[in-house]
């Protein structure tokens, strides 16, 4: 399993909640063309009990929570344009649009494009922050419910 870091000056518990709603990417099968980046796979943030799975096609992706599977957030269907991923997530009255960029085949950078309502604590904490996810080898004992 690869290691990753979360470069943010916020307490770990707050970051875990903020980025557990902001994080995108994970695995399954792929219908991507050979020259397109592979968005599929399991992705995690080091030091947090958080992992997601993404089921990607040529121009869209779906996010499936793996760990913790009970987090009450709602991801939209992501869109892939010009090699970048865009997705909307909702959590506790907050709606955030996120940008996801693969910096290499096994590393992704996630950052908010905007967050509403701007006065909400989660939006204030997420402003100018980013999360770094690393692709991990993970073999689930049971398939997540989809």
C-alpha positions in Angstrom: 0.0 0.0 0.0 1.4 3.4 -1.0 1.6 6.3 1.5 0.2 9.7 1.0 0.0 13.0 2.8 -2.7 15.5 3.4 -1.1 19.0 3.3 -3.5 21.1 5.3 -3.0 23.0 8.6 -6.3 21.8 10.0 -6.9 19.3 12.8 -7.0 15.7 11.6 -10.6 15.1 12.7 -11.9 18.2 10.9 -9.9 17.3 7.8 -11.3 13.7 7.9 -14.8 15.0 7.8 -14.2 17.8 5.3 -12.3 15.6 2.9 -14.4 12.5 3.4 -17.1 14.6 1.6 -14.8 16.2 -0.8 -12.7 13.2 -1.9 -13.3 11.4 -5.2 -11.9 8.3 -7.0 -11.8 4.4 -6.7 -12.1 1.2 -8.7 -13.9 -1.4 -10.8 -13.7 -2.2 -14.5 -12.9 0.4 -17.2 -14.1 1.2 -20.6 -11.5 3.9 -21.0 -9.5 4.3 -24.2 -5.8 3.4 -24.1 -4.7 7.1 -24.1 -7.1 8.2 -21.4 -5.9 8.2 -17.7 -7.2 5.3 -15.6 -9.5 6.7 -12.9 -10.5 3.2 -11.7 -9.1 1.7 -8.5 -9.3 2.1 -4.8 -8.1 5.4 -3.4 -7.3 6.4 0.3 -6.0 9.2 2.4 -3.2 8.2 4.8 -4.0 8.3 8.5 -7.7 8.4 7.9 -10.1 5.5 7.9 -11.4 6.6 4.4 -11.4 4.8 1.1 -13.5 5.2 -2.0 -14.1 3.2 -5.2 -14.7 4.9 -8.6 -16.4 3.2 -11.5 -15.2 5.2 -14.5 -16.1 5.3 -18.2 -14.6 7.5 -20.9 -16.3 10.7 -19.7 -17.9 10.0 -16.3 -17.3 8.3 -13.0 -19.4 7.1 -10.0 -18.0 7.2 -6.5 -18.8 4.4 -4.1 -17.8 4.7 -0.4 -15.8 1.8 1.0 -14.4 3.0 4.3 -16.3 4.2 6.3 -19.3 2.9 4.3 -21.8 4.7 6.6 -20.7 8.3 6.1 -23.9 10.3 5.2 -22.6 12.1 2.1 -24.1 12.2 -1.4 -21.8 12.2 -4.4 -23.2 13.1 -7.8 -22.1 11.5 -11.0 -18.7 12.9 -11.9 -17.7 14.2 -15.3 -14.3 13.8 -17.0 -13.3 16.6 -19.3 -9.8 17.3 -20.7 -8.2 14.8 -18.3 -9.7 16.3 -15.2 -12.6 15.1 -13.0 -15.5 17.3 -11.8 -18.0 16.2 -9.2 -20.6 17.6 -6.9 -20.9 16.3 -3.3 -23.4 17.1 -0.6 -23.0 16.7 3.2 -24.8 18.3 6.1 -26.4 21.1 4.1 -23.2 21.8 2.2 -22.8 21.5 -1.6 -19.3 21.4 -3.0 -18.1 21.2 -6.6 -14.7 19.5 -6.7 -11.8 19.3 -9.1 -9.8 16.1 -9.3 -6.5 15.8 -11.1 -4.3 12.8 -11.6 -0.8 14.0 -10.9 0.5 10.5 -11.8 -1.1 7.1 -12.4 -1.3 6.4 -8.6 -1.8 9.9 -7.1 -4.8 12.3 -7.3 -5.2 15.9 -6.1 -8.7 16.9 -5.0 -9.7 20.5 -4.3 -12.9 22.4 -4.0 -13.9 24.7 -6.9 -16.7 26.2 -4.9 -18.7 25.4 -1.8 -22.1 26.6 -0.8 -23.2 28.2 1.5 -19.9 30.0 1.8 -20.6 30.9 5.4 -20.9 27.3 6.5 -18.0 26.0 8.7 -17.1 23.2 6.3 -16.9 25.6 3.4 -14.7 28.0 5.4 -12.4 25.1 6.4 -12.2 23.6 2.9 -11.3 27.0 1.2 -7.9 26.8 -0.4 -7.3 23.3 0.9 -6.6 20.1 -1.0 -6.4 16.4 -0.4 -3.9 14.0 -1.9 -5.2 10.5 -2.5 -3.1 7.4 -3.4 -4.2 4.4 -5.3 -4.1 1.4 -3.0 -4.3 -2.4 -3.5 -7.5 -3.5 -1.9 -9.4 -6.7 -2.2 -12.9 -6.4 -0.6 -14.2 -9.4 1.1 -17.7 -8.4 0.1 -18.7 -6.1 -2.8 -20.1 -2.7 -1.7 -23.8 -2.2 -2.2 -24.4 -0.2 -5.3 
